[in-house]
Amino acid sequence: MTEPDPSIGDADPSLPAGVERREFDGRERLATRGEPAYGEPTDGEWRAWDAGRSKLGGMLELGMDIGLDGGETVLYLGAANGTTVSHVADFAGPTYAVEFSPRPVRDLLDACEPRRNLFPLLKDARRPETYAHVVEADCDALVQDVATRGQADVAVRNRQFLADDGRLLLAVKARSEDVAAAPDDVFDEVLAELESAYEVLETRRLDRFHEDHLGVVATPR
Ligand SMILES: C[S@@+](CC[C@H](N)C(=O)[O-])C[C@H]1O[C@@H](n2cnc3c(N)ncnc32)[C@H](O)[C@@H]1O
């Protein structure tokens, strides 16, 4: 009888249920179970989660505590063509994906097709009142990757959707705020602005995967 390979598919307590580290092409990577969405490698029903194309994936790879166990309700801002939010929907419960650019939304719809818990919303994240009637109250997580000016303001405006013990999982792109400023100065400003609505629990530079990005885990005040 062949012994199971202990390095494959081990449950990692730092990861939500439904996210595992598995080997693809000889390299251990994050993986979720679901239909492929962007040409990523697969192994049976598992598909690799490319941290180089996903800030949330980078946050998990770097060991940040995102405070999710799996099965939670998620509001995702800046869904683009669905790369990251498709992985989120693989391990989460109801997942609302907001994106304001019609072009990537076509691919996002393809990612939603096989995922009955993933709901696309062609909306502007700066105007939460336009989707407040659709998104559930008391979401467990607000994931934000909008890469646009005013990233803290978007997070503050959307705080209303989060449960009091929920988590904001934010990727801040320094250059979207100010191309000329030092990234650390931009991050300090963004964190100061977040303080009005959130207590910041953890921050980590994501440069190993995403240059001049900061990963932030926060909870509502
Ligand atoms: C860096 S990309 C997101 C990548 C995506 N999160 C992923 O990992 O698969 C940023 C996206 O945010 C969207 N975006 C920027 N500002 C927005 C806003 N105010 N409302 C909704 N989407 C916005 C952009 O159109 C773009 O698709």
The ligand as an SDF file (V2000), in Angstrom:
LIG
                    3D

 27 29  0  0  0  0  0  0  0  0999 V2000
   -5.9900   45.6030   -9.3930 C   0  0  0  0  0  0  0  0  0  0  0  0
   -7.5040   45.3720  -10.1830 S   0  0  0  0  0  0  0  0  0  0  0  0
   -8.2820   44.1090   -9.2320 C   0  0  0  0  0  0  0  0  0  0  0  0
   -7.7450   42.7240   -9.4010 C   0  0  0  0  0  0  0  0  0  0  0  0
   -8.6170   41.7250   -8.7060 C   0  0  0  0  0  0  0  0  0  0  0  0
   -8.9090   42.1470   -7.3520 N   0  0  0  0  0  0  0  0  0  0  0  0
   -8.0250   40.3490   -8.6530 C   0  0  0  0  0  0  0  0  0  0  0  0
   -7.1310   40.1160   -7.8300 O   0  0  0  0  0  0  0  0  0  0  0  0
   -8.4660   39.4730   -9.3860 O   0  0  0  0  0  0  0  0  0  0  0  0
   -8.4450   46.7460   -9.6690 C   0  0  0  0  0  0  0  0  0  0  0  0
   -9.8650   46.7230  -10.1830 C   0  0  0  0  0  0  0  0  0  0  0  0
  -10.6290   47.6470   -9.4240 O   0  0  0  0  0  0  0  0  0  0  0  0
  -11.5580   48.2370  -10.2760 C   0  0  0  0  0  0  0  0  0  0  0  0
  -12.0090   49.4870   -9.6630 N   0  0  0  0  0  0  0  0  0  0  0  0
  -11.3040   50.6270   -9.4780 C   0  0  0  0  0  0  0  0  0  0  0  0
  -12.0650   51.5720   -8.8900 N   0  0  0  0  0  0  0  0  0  0  0  0
  -13.2880   51.0020   -8.7000 C   0  0  0  0  0  0  0  0  0  0  0  0
  -14.4950   51.4660   -8.1450 C   0  0  0  0  0  0  0  0  0  0  0  0
  -14.6070   52.7120   -7.6490 N   0  0  0  0  0  0  0  0  0  0  0  0
  -15.5580   50.6380   -8.1140 N   0  0  0  0  0  0  0  0  0  0  0  0
  -15.4590   49.3730   -8.6100 C   0  0  0  0  0  0  0  0  0  0  0  0
  -14.3340   48.8690   -9.1560 N   0  0  0  0  0  0  0  0  0  0  0  0
  -13.2600   49.6790   -9.2000 C   0  0  0  0  0  0  0  0  0  0  0  0
  -10.8020   48.4300  -11.5850 C   0  0  0  0  0  0  0  0  0  0  0  0
  -11.6810   48.5800  -12.6810 O   0  0  0  0  0  0  0  0  0  0  0  0
   -9.9820   47.1380  -11.6360 C   0  0  0  0  0  0  0  0  0  0  0  0
  -10.6660   46.1390  -12.3580 O   0  0  0  0  0  0  0  0  0  0  0  0
  1  2  1  0
  2  3  1  0
  2 10  1  0
  3  4  1  0
  4  5  1  0
  5  6  1  0
  5  7  1  0
  7  8  2  0
  7  9  1  0
 10 11  1  0
 11 12  1  0
 11 26  1  0
 12 13  1  0
 13 14  1  0
 13 24  1  0
 14 15  1  0
 14 23  1  0
 15 16  2  0
 16 17  1  0
 17 18  1  0
 17 23  2  0
 18 19  1  0
 18 20  2  0
 20 21  1  0
 21 22  2  0
 22 23  1  0
 24 25  1  0
 24 26  1  0
 26 27  1  0
M  CHG  2   2   1   9  -1
M  END
$$$$
